[in-house]
Amino acid sequence: MSEHEYDKRARTRELAAEFIERGDPLGWFDALYRESGGDTGKIPWADMEPNRFFRAYADRISLKGNGRKALVVGCGLGDDAKFLHDLGFEVTAFDISPTAIDWARRVYGDTDIQFETADLFQPFRGWLGAFSFVLEIYTIQPLPIEMRESAIDAVSAFVAPGGELIVVTRGREDDEETDRLPWPISRKELSRFEANGLTQTDFEVIPDDTDDEPAPRFVVVYRH
């Protein structure tokens, strides 16, 4: 791990702690994008390519959009939205950071992806139950743990009857302590999706040792 890699993660945690302390647990996302000054190297999750764990899953099942309406939760700079677009989905993608959304629109302005600034906890009402495919990658795990249940409830609400939800997250055991951002999600916590009327249809655990803090990735599939 490079010194720069450590610095950007440390700065992200510092910024998040500052905003959480002042009672604004979501404000640090836009602050980080603004502070980056357009440098993706300062955004820990800005890989400028689709999430590799989701892409591996999509390749394995030969995922096709076939014109289905898809929603990307916490889309950041839009790489996963572009991936779904190229697979044939009609894509809407949102992030709470207006800076990130402006950035994504510039990068992928030649597509018909609908990028929107929106709050997961106060979404457009027309989005509720409106999407046959919902993708959530690393959006719940950086939120304070006390917000976890409400975040899962909010994500679940986007899935249309008969629709599908894919969740990709750092994972941990149910009895494993977690004390720093991003806070991995346990199977017990993920069961909240099923309490929202979704049925788990696949659960893949992928070991990962490339991170500075190795954690397995969970790729979980639900159907409404």
Secondary structure as GFF3:
##gff-version 3
##sequence-region A 1 224
A	DSSP	alpha_helix	3	21	.	.	.	ID=ss1
A	DSSP	alpha_helix	27	36	.	.	.	ID=ss2
A	DSSP	three_ten_helix	40	42	.	.	.	ID=ss3
A	DSSP	alpha_helix	52	61	.	.	.	ID=ss4
A	DSSP	beta_strand	69	73	.	.	.	ID=ss5
A	DSSP	alpha_helix	79	86	.	.	.	ID=ss6
A	DSSP	beta_strand	90	95	.	.	.	ID=ss7
A	DSSP	alpha_helix	98	107	.	.	.	ID=ss8
A	DSSP	beta_strand	114	117	.	.	.	ID=ss9
A	DSSP	three_ten_helix	125	127	.	.	.	ID=ss10
A	DSSP	beta_strand	131	137	.	.	.	ID=ss11
A	DSSP	three_ten_helix	145	147	.	.	.	ID=ss12
A	DSSP	alpha_helix	148	156	.	.	.	ID=ss13
A	DSSP	beta_strand	159	172	.	.	.	ID=ss14
A	DSSP	beta_strand	185	186	.	.	.	ID=ss15
A	DSSP	alpha_helix	187	190	.	.	.	ID=ss16
A	DSSP	alpha_helix	192	195	.	.	.	ID=ss17
A	DSSP	beta_strand	199	206	.	.	.	ID=ss18
A	DSSP	beta_strand	217	223	.	.	.	ID=ss19
###
